[in-house]
């Protein structure tokens, strides 16, 4: 069965922030390539979306209905509902997830 993949507005904003940060460092082509690779990985979830694993920080507090995949240092956090995959955030894995999620709630 194929799944539909939806990238939420929050995840789109995450991708934009990642792009802007890398572009400001003077690497526009690298930023564009990175975002394209992350998007490809997101849309590859149309097949085998359960290949991800629960983020350990969420699992520790009993939240197990979200999964994550990694691309380089980035974490793609998503949730599967019926035959739909919702990408909720794309985060820099070098940062503390708890702080990022708190910031997200305040946004």
GROMACS elastic network, one bead per residue, 0.5 to 0.9 nm:
[ bonds ]
;  ai    aj funct       b0    kb
    1    46     6  0.85480   500
    1    47     6  0.75065   500
    1    48     6  0.89058   500
    1    83     6  0.80143   500
    2    45     6  0.87993   500
    2    46     6  0.53502   500
    2    47     6  0.57315   500
    2    48     6  0.83875   500
    2    83     6  0.72977   500
    2    84     6  0.89145   500
    3    45     6  0.72109   500
    3    47     6  0.64956   500
    3    48     6  0.85119   500
    3    49     6  0.77681   500
    3    80     6  0.89268   500
    3    82     6  0.84980   500
    3    84     6  0.52954   500
    3    85     6  0.66422   500
    4    43     6  0.83547   500
    4    45     6  0.81616   500
    4    46     6  0.57751   500
    4    83     6  0.64450   500
    4    85     6  0.59997   500
    4    86     6  0.85131   500
    5    42     6  0.73777   500
    5    43     6  0.60076   500
    5    44     6  0.85297   500
    5    45     6  0.68437   500
    5    46     6  0.62465   500
    5    83     6  0.89043   500
    5    84     6  0.59447   500
    5    86     6  0.60284   500
    5    87     6  0.74110   500
    6    42     6  0.87584   500
    6    43     6  0.83692   500
    6    84     6  0.74526   500
    6    85     6  0.61018   500
    6    87     6  0.61420   500
    6    88     6  0.88998   500
    7    10     6  0.81534   500
    7    11     6  0.61008   500
    7    12     6  0.66294   500
    7    42     6  0.80982   500
    7    85     6  0.84024   500
    7    86     6  0.59159   500
    7    88     6  0.68050   500
    7    89     6  0.83805   500
    8    11     6  0.52506   500
    8    12     6  0.63191   500
    8    13     6  0.87233   500
    8    86     6  0.66784   500
    8    87     6  0.59074   500
    8    88     6  0.56520   500
    8    89     6  0.77116   500
    9    13     6  0.62006   500
    9    14     6  0.86158   500
    9    88     6  0.80625   500
    9    89     6  0.89015   500
   10    13     6  0.50845   500
   10    14     6  0.62486   500
   10    15     6  0.87772   500
   10    87     6  0.87793   500
   10    88     6  0.63942   500
   10    89     6  0.61802   500
   10    90     6  0.86119   500
   10   104     6  0.82276   500
   11    15     6  0.62596   500
   11    16     6  0.85880   500
   11    76     6  0.86885   500
   11    77     6  0.89530   500
   11    87     6  0.64662   500
   11    88     6  0.53570   500
   11    90     6  0.56603   500
   11    91     6  0.86797   500
   12    15     6  0.51214   500
   12    16     6  0.62264   500
   12    17     6  0.86872   500
   12    88     6  0.88686   500
   12    89     6  0.79227   500
   12    90     6  0.82930   500
   13    17     6  0.61580   500
   13    18     6  0.86215   500
   13    89     6  0.86170   500
   13    90     6  0.89230   500
   14    17     6  0.51322   500
   14    18     6  0.62265   500
   14    19     6  0.85862   500
   14    89     6  0.65257   500
   14    90     6  0.56987   500
   14    91     6  0.69562   500
   15    18     6  0.51117   500
   15    19     6  0.61020   500
   15    20     6  0.85858   500
   15    35     6  0.66065   500
   15    38     6  0.86035   500
   15    39     6  0.89659   500
   15    89     6  0.85541   500
   15    90     6  0.66284   500
   15    91     6  0.85894   500
   16    19     6  0.50365   500
   16    20     6  0.60858   500
   16    21     6  0.85772   500
   16    35     6  0.85043   500
   17    20     6  0.51015   500
   17    21     6  0.61020   500
   17    22     6  0.86852   500
   18    21     6  0.52508   500
   18    22     6  0.63521   500
   18    23     6  0.85203   500
   18    31     6  0.76720   500
   18    34     6  0.89641   500
   18    35     6  0.79775   500
   18    90     6  0.88235   500
   18    91     6  0.85930   500
   18    92     6  0.83112   500
   19    22     6  0.54042   500
   19    23     6  0.59780   500
   19    24     6  0.85564   500
   19    28     6  0.79622   500
   19    30     6  0.89049   500
   19    31     6  0.51422   500
   19    32     6  0.68455   500
   19    34     6  0.80081   500
   19    35     6  0.68275   500
   20    23     6  0.50098   500
   20    24     6  0.60221   500
   20    25     6  0.86926   500
   20    28     6  0.85631   500
   20    31     6  0.78011   500
   21    24     6  0.52754   500
   21    25     6  0.66521   500
   21    31     6  0.83629   500
   22    25     6  0.51655   500
   22    26     6  0.69056   500
   22    27     6  0.58377   500
   22    28     6  0.68583   500
   22    30     6  0.75335   500
   22    31     6  0.54606   500
   23    26     6  0.52035   500
   23    29     6  0.79723   500
   23    30     6  0.79170   500
   23    31     6  0.59339   500
   23    32     6  0.84873   500
   24    27     6  0.71874   500
   24    28     6  0.78269   500
   25    28     6  0.81945   500
   26    29     6  0.88720   500
   27    30     6  0.52382   500
   27    31     6  0.60986   500
   27    32     6  0.86889   500
   28    31     6  0.50750   500
   28    32     6  0.62254   500
   28    33     6  0.86716   500
   29    32     6  0.51419   500
   29    33     6  0.61916   500
   29    34     6  0.85972   500
   30    33     6  0.51253   500
   30    34     6  0.60780   500
   30    35     6  0.86558   500
   31    34     6  0.51536   500
   31    35     6  0.62649   500
   31    36     6  0.86127   500
   32    35     6  0.53363   500
   32    36     6  0.62280   500
   32    37     6  0.87544   500
   33    36     6  0.50862   500
   33    37     6  0.62072   500
   33    38     6  0.86858   500
   34    37     6  0.51707   500
   34    38     6  0.62409   500
   34    39     6  0.86108   500
   35    38     6  0.51212   500
   35    39     6  0.61113   500
   35    40     6  0.85973   500
   36    39     6  0.50877   500
   36    40     6  0.61827   500
   36    41     6  0.87044   500
   37    40     6  0.50557   500
   37    41     6  0.62902   500
   37    42     6  0.86723   500
   37    71     6  0.81167   500
   38    41     6  0.51237   500
   38    42     6  0.62400   500
   38    43     6  0.87443   500
   38    70     6  0.89693   500
   38    71     6  0.66303   500
   38    74     6  0.84191   500
   38    76     6  0.82805   500
   38    90     6  0.85948   500
   39    43     6  0.62082   500
   39    44     6  0.85013   500
   40    43     6  0.51928   500
   40    44     6  0.60283   500
   40    45     6  0.89511   500
   41    44     6  0.50048   500
   41    45     6  0.69633   500
   41    69     6  0.84634   500
   41    70     6  0.88942   500
   41    71     6  0.77824   500
   41    76     6  0.89127   500
   42    45     6  0.57037   500
   42    46     6  0.83395   500
   42    69     6  0.86863   500
   42    76     6  0.76459   500
   42    87     6  0.73185   500
   43    46     6  0.59983   500
   43    47     6  0.86779   500
   44    47     6  0.61760   500
   44    48     6  0.81565   500
   44    49     6  0.80137   500
   45    48     6  0.60122   500
   45    50     6  0.82581   500
   45    51     6  0.85437   500
   45    85     6  0.73095   500
   46    49     6  0.64729   500
   46    83     6  0.89441   500
   46    84     6  0.84184   500
   46    85     6  0.77330   500
   47    50     6  0.87370   500
   48    51     6  0.58778   500
   48    52     6  0.88570   500
   49    52     6  0.67899   500
   49    67     6  0.89239   500
   49    80     6  0.76297   500
   49    85     6  0.74763   500
   50    53     6  0.75862   500
   50    67     6  0.77568   500
   50    80     6  0.82277   500
   51    67     6  0.85640   500
   51    68     6  0.87420   500
   51    69     6  0.80037   500
   52    67     6  0.53356   500
   52    68     6  0.50628   500
   52    69     6  0.51799   500
   52    70     6  0.85860   500
   52    77     6  0.89546   500
   52    78     6  0.88674   500
   53    56     6  0.85077   500
   53    64     6  0.89296   500
   53    66     6  0.79810   500
   53    68     6  0.54217   500
   53    69     6  0.70734   500
   54    57     6  0.84741   500
   54    58     6  0.70827   500
   54    59     6  0.61672   500
   54    63     6  0.81780   500
   54    64     6  0.57763   500
   54    65     6  0.73418   500
   54    66     6  0.57332   500
   54    68     6  0.59953   500
   54    77     6  0.86546   500
   55    58     6  0.54511   500
   55    59     6  0.61339   500
   55    60     6  0.87482   500
   55    63     6  0.88175   500
   55    64     6  0.79965   500
   55    66     6  0.72696   500
   55    67     6  0.62146   500
   55    68     6  0.60043   500
   55    69     6  0.89665   500
   55    77     6  0.78016   500
   55    97     6  0.89932   500
   56    60     6  0.60877   500
   56    61     6  0.88653   500
   57    60     6  0.54365   500
   57    61     6  0.70451   500
   57    63     6  0.87144   500
   57    97     6  0.71147   500
   57    98     6  0.72532   500
   58    61     6  0.54114   500
   58    62     6  0.64346   500
   58    63     6  0.50400   500
   58    64     6  0.67303   500
   58    66     6  0.80709   500
   58    97     6  0.89969   500
   58    98     6  0.87116   500
   59    63     6  0.51135   500
   59    64     6  0.54142   500
   59    65     6  0.89098   500
   59    66     6  0.88857   500
   60    63     6  0.74234   500
   60    64     6  0.88973   500
   61    64     6  0.86826   500
   63    66     6  0.71735   500
   64    67     6  0.74990   500
   65    78     6  0.88160   500
   65    79     6  0.64274   500
   65    80     6  0.77996   500
   66    77     6  0.66599   500
   66    78     6  0.55833   500
   66    80     6  0.75363   500
   67    76     6  0.81971   500
   67    77     6  0.57171   500
   67    78     6  0.53895   500
   67    79     6  0.61446   500
   67    80     6  0.82592   500
   68    75     6  0.63490   500
   68    76     6  0.52404   500
   68    78     6  0.60595   500
   68    79     6  0.85831   500
   69    74     6  0.83634   500
   69    75     6  0.58444   500
   69    76     6  0.51872   500
   69    77     6  0.67859   500
   69    78     6  0.84008   500
   70    73     6  0.68230   500
   70    74     6  0.55955   500
   70    76     6  0.61082   500
   70    77     6  0.89004   500
   70    93     6  0.83811   500
   71    74     6  0.51837   500
   71    75     6  0.65653   500
   71    76     6  0.77596   500
   72    75     6  0.82830   500
   72    93     6  0.86425   500
   73    91     6  0.85088   500
   73    92     6  0.60325   500
   73    93     6  0.50848   500
   73    94     6  0.66616   500
   74    90     6  0.65597   500
   74    91     6  0.54623   500
   74    93     6  0.50388   500
   74    94     6  0.80128   500
   75    89     6  0.79325   500
   75    90     6  0.55368   500
   75    91     6  0.50617   500
   75    92     6  0.62286   500
   75    93     6  0.56605   500
   76    87     6  0.70546   500
   76    88     6  0.77263   500
   76    89     6  0.59234   500
   76    91     6  0.65282   500
   77    86     6  0.86553   500
   77    87     6  0.60736   500
   77    88     6  0.57315   500
   77    89     6  0.53169   500
   77    90     6  0.63637   500
   77    91     6  0.79904   500
   78    85     6  0.67317   500
   78    86     6  0.54153   500
   78    88     6  0.52731   500
   78    89     6  0.70997   500
   79    84     6  0.83473   500
   79    85     6  0.57790   500
   79    86     6  0.53139   500
   79    87     6  0.66940   500
   79    88     6  0.74046   500
   80    83     6  0.70890   500
   80    84     6  0.57381   500
   80    86     6  0.63696   500
   80    87     6  0.89176   500
   81    84     6  0.52430   500
   81    85     6  0.63667   500
   81    86     6  0.78022   500
   82    85     6  0.82420   500
   87    90     6  0.78858   500
   91    94     6  0.86161   500
   91    95     6  0.78782   500
   91    97     6  0.78618   500
   91   100     6  0.77786   500
   92    95     6  0.57850   500
   92    96     6  0.85988   500
   92    97     6  0.85882   500
   93    96     6  0.73376   500
   93    97     6  0.75857   500
   94    97     6  0.88017   500
   95    98     6  0.88612   500
   95    99     6  0.79342   500
   95   100     6  0.74793   500
   96    99     6  0.56170   500
   96   100     6  0.65109   500
   96   101     6  0.88997   500
   97   100     6  0.50312   500
   97   101     6  0.60831   500
   97   102     6  0.85544   500
   98   101     6  0.52519   500
   98   102     6  0.62147   500
   98   103     6  0.86537   500
   99   102     6  0.51389   500
   99   103     6  0.61718   500
   99   104     6  0.85626   500
  100   103     6  0.51036   500
  100   104     6  0.61479   500
  100   105     6  0.87630   500
  101   105     6  0.62948   500
  101   106     6  0.87603   500
  102   105     6  0.51377   500
  102   106     6  0.64888   500
  102   107     6  0.88287   500
  103   106     6  0.51319   500
  103   107     6  0.62640   500
  104   107     6  0.51062   500
